Amino acid sequence: MSMTPFFLNDRAAVVTGAGRGIGAATAIALARAGADVLIASRTQEDLRAVAKEIESHGRRAVVVRADLSAPGTAGELAERAMDTFGRLDIVVNNVGDAEIEPFQETSWEAVEKALRYNVGTAHALTRAALPHLLAARDGGAVVNICSTVGRVAARGWLSYGMSKAALAHYTRLAAHDLAPRVRVNGVVPGAIATDNLRFVMEDDAARRELEAATPMRRAGTPEDVAHAVVYLASPAASYVTGTLLEVDGGIETTNVDLGIPDLEALPCPAGPGEEGI
């Protein structure tokens, strides 16, 4: 059986958050499949290492050091890709961050920032890239990196999980808006062994607990996620849009316990003319 539908020969991609972890693995996997890749993140040194790996597979790499929380920055990536590659076929929205903290310490500003960063940047880049994706020979593809904590509930993940749930539904909605020329899908990683999970992976007891709570009995790797992205970006998924592909080891509940205890009764704020308790 020919594997040609899984190839991305001579296509061009933009991958955000590509300096390390899932973003880096995705950029390299896309290059192995035949794509040229613009990679963006905040850390120039990390990007250079990823670019070198992309080029080792005979593909072109463009390094853009960028803070995607700045208005307008995401949109500039699409134009930079067009200027260099002359086309843009694939967008991978991987950038994302949020505070992980107890409910009572989660401010409105933290919630707003998570939505703006995890959903707003994906929208800004996708919207800026849209004219080029519409012009792509076989139609364009957008892949959003969501999260299992947007699907299951656990303590401490309020702002992050809420924003990733929003990104998941954004994916479904955008898929309808942009069909049939541009496909929009998402990958939903579970616990992936990146720097963000180091606090678990470097603690033997916590790592064993995670593994025991995961049907596949291990944490995921960045490459596990990257391979799913390549599939969704490739012609092999030409009839797939609005889909969230779960790459989570089979979990149905959280497998990372942050150890946040039950809330105790809190003092009531004093009313007008009353002394505090």
N, C-alpha and C positions, 0 to 999 in steps of 0.2 A: 504493500500500500504506500502510495506517495505521501510524503510529509509536507509537500509544497504549500498547502493551505496554512501551515503554521509558520511559514517564513515571512519575513518583513523586508525583503530585498529592496534596497534603494528608497525606503520610506524614511521620513524624518520625524523625530519625536522631541517633545519637551518633557523633562521630568523635574519636578520641584522636590526640595528636600533631599537632594541626590548626593550629598557629601558622604553619607554613611548609612548603615542599616538597610531598611527596605528600599529607600530611594536609590542608593548606590547599587544594590543587587539588581534592581529593576532596570536601571540604565545599562548595566553590563549585559543583562539577559536580552534586552532589546537589540543591543549591538551584535550579540552572538547570532540573533535571528536575522540580521542583515540591515538594521536601521542605523542611520546617523542620529546622534543624540545631543541636544542642548541640555546641560545639567546646571542646576541652580541651587545654591544654598548660601548660608552666611559665612562659611569657612573656606577660604581659597585653597588652603593646603590640602584639605580633604578632597576637594573637587579635582585638583590636579592628579591625585592618585587614581581617582575613578576615570578621569580622561585618559590616562595612560593605559588603563586596562581596556577601555573602549577601543582605543587605537590599535591595541595588540590584536584585535579581531578584524582589522582592516577597515574600520569605520571611522568617520569623522566625529570629533567631539568639540563642542563649544562650551567653555567654562564661563559662567556668569555668577559672580559673587553678588548676592542680592538679599535684602531684607524685605520679604514679601508682605510684611505688615505695613509697609509704607504705601500709601495710595498711589496707584498708577504703575507700580513696579511690575506686578504680574503681567499686565498687558504688554509691557515692553519686551517680555521674553518671546512672545509670538512674533513680533516684528524682527527681533534679532535672529530667530530661527529662519524666517523667510529670507532675510538678507544673506544669510550664510548658505543655506541649503536650497533655496529657491522653491521650497514647498514645506508644508506642515501637515502631517497625516495623523499624528497621535499626540494626545495630551494626557499626562499622568499627574493628577493632583495628589501629591503625597505630603505636602507640608501640613503640619498640624501640631498643636500644643495647647496645653491648658493646665491650670493648677489642679493638683490632686490633694484634697484636704477635707477635713470634716465639714459637715453641712453648716454649722454655726460660724465657721471661719470663711465660708464662701461668700464673697461680696457680690453685689450686683455688677460691679465693674469686672470681676472675674468671669461672670456669666456672659456679659456683653463681649468681652475680649475673645472668649472662646468661640462664640458664634462668628464674630468678625474674621477671626484668623482661620478657623477650620472650615467655614462655609464661604465667607466673603471672598477669600483669595481664590478658591476654586472657581467661583462664579466669575470673578474678574478675568482670570486667565482663559477660561472657556469662552467667555463672551468675546474677548479680544481675538482669540484664535478662530472664532467661528467662520469668518469669510474664507479663511484658508482651508479649514476642514471641509467646508462645503465644496471647495474646488478640488479636493483630493480625488485622484483618479477613481478609486474604488469606494469613495466616501470616507469620512474621517471617523476616528474613534477616540472617545474620552474614557479614561478609567480613573475613578475616584477611590482613594484608599480610606476606607471607613474603619470601624472597629467593633469588636464583639461587645464592648461596653455600651455601644449604642443600641444593643439588642437585649442584653441581660442586665439585671440590676445588682449593684454592689455598693457598699459604703465607700465614700471618699471620691467617687468618680463623677459627681454631679455635673460640673461644668463641662468636663471632657466628654462624658457619655451623652449628655444632652446635645452637645454640638455635633457629635458623630452620628447620633440618630437623625439630626436635621440634615446632615450631609447624605445619609442613606436615602431619605425621602427626596431630597434635592435631586439625587441621581435618577429616581423613578420619574419625577416630574420633568426634568430636562430631557430624558429619553423620549417622552411623548412630544415635547416641544420641538425637538431637533430631528425626529424621524421624518423621512426614511434615509436622508443623506448622511446623518451623523449618528453613530451609535454611542450611547452613554451607559456605562456599567460601573459597578463597584466591586472591589475586593474587600472582604470583611475579615481581617486577621484576628486571631486570638492572641494568646501569649506568645510573643515572638522574641527570641533571644537577641535583643539589641541592647544598646546602652541604656535605654529606658527601663529595661527589665534586669539590669545588673544587680539591683538590690535583692532580687530573688535568686538569680542564677549563681551568685557568689556566696549565698547562705545555704549550706547543705540541707538543713532541715526544711527551709522554705522551698527549695528546689524539689526535694522529694515529695513535699505536700502538693506542689503544683503538678508534678508528674502523676501522682496517684489520682488526682482529681480530673485528669485528662484521659479520655478513652484511648488515645494513641500513645499514652504513657511517656510523652516528652514535650518539651517546648518546641514551637515552630522555629524555622530558620528564615532569614530574609529571602533566601532562594525559593522557599516554598511559596511565598507571596509573589515573588518576581515571575515565577513560571505561570501563575494564574493570570497575571497582568499580560504577559506575552500572548496567552491564548485569547483573552478578551480583545486585545488590540489587533489580532491577526485575522486574515480572511476566514480562518477556521470557525470564527464566531460571527460570521456575516449575518446570521439570522438571530443573533442574541442582542437584545437591548433592554434596558430597564431592569437588569438582573443584578442581584447581589450574590457574589460567589463567596461562600464562607470557607475560609482556610484557617480553621480553629481547632483541629484535632478532635472534633466531634463533641465539644462541650455544649451543654444546655444550660448550665449555671456557671457563675464565675469560678475560675480556678486560681485567682490571686486574691488572697485575704490581706487587707491592709491592717487588720488588727484594731480597727476603730471601735471603741467600747460603746455600750448603750449610753444615751444621754441621761444625766441626772436632772432632777428638778432645778430649774434656774430661777434666780431672784426675779420677781416681777418689777418692771420699771415703776417708779413712783408716779402717781397721778398728780394733778395740780393741787398744790397745797398740802401734799402728803410727804412724809419722810420716806426715804427708801428703806426697804426691809434689810 
